[in-house]
């Protein structure tokens, strides 16, 4: 059998790729499916607790809902700019691919900043993962909220770094380190994001390892795969937003 | 960025339509929730239905699954839907607890 294979050209030895799509795309889809189950499990666990616990707190008033709606609009708009970036990459328009991806990162960053302010407000009002000021008999409210939204915020942060690496490559590293310093030094020492900002430093180290150990010119396929990840992050928020925020609106 | 052959020809316009539809659906969700139009359980059903429509739009258009081959669409979507539906098995227990009361 081996002799037969050797006589053929290399192209005929390999099977065609799965679903006729390039392998990077299949890899990303498989990762996203597994991530769907991660978020699915978290959301189902939250919904279970929500249904089986009487007196679940509903602390989100007008200000919180408006804030979360603006955050949702940011993510939806970032998906639009991302898809325009993918189209530009297909056209071979490097400048606009980069520009649209930068817009996407801007919207993503706006989302993170708004969300961080929301977290800080809730923490200031006395909410922790183990207690909350609205319902003493439902201590798990904070835990579910911070786990779900924190996991999502981490995904958005990783998405912004991913897009930065694909769009700006090594030029992104000083920007990311700058963002880390700003996020670290501009937050008060007792704020959770004073420590959380170090995620950006870890991201910079990982990005540097990728960019220096495997330098390459990212092509339209890489942009599309990055886009798949970004849209997924948007997609998850479409479930977190109604389940966590809208189901806990305060009656006016 | 080198040119990559595209399997379909789509305009920019449809993405703006999808974006508009997503924003409208979000606005509808917010209004429904803020006005507390339905009882909580019915509200949950309505919100989840709207969210599933939104995610279908995102997956179909933004993630381009609409333009992939049928085998890929079916394999990915059926797999993830079945896995997520299996998690519904816990809900019978959640309802049992709320009906019996926590002791």
Interface residues (C-beta under 8 A of the other chain):
Chain A: X18 X19 X20 X21 X29 X33 X36 X37 X40 X41 X44 X47 X48 X49 X51 X52 X54 X62 X65 X69 X72 X73 X76 X77 X79 X80 X82 X83 X84 X87 X89 X90 X91 X92 X93 X94 X97 X217 X218 X219 X220 X221 X223 X224 X227 X228 X231 X232 X234 X235 X238 X239 X241 X242 X243 X245 X246 X247 X249 X251
Chain B: X1 X2 X3 X4 X6 X12 X15 X16 X19 X22 X23 X26 X27 X29 X30 X32 X33 X34 X36 X40 X43 X44 X47 X48 X50 X51 X54 X55 X58 X59 X61 X62 X63 X64 X68 X69 X71 X72 X75 X76 X79 X80 X83 X84 X87 X88 X90 X91 X93 X94 X95 X97 X98 X102
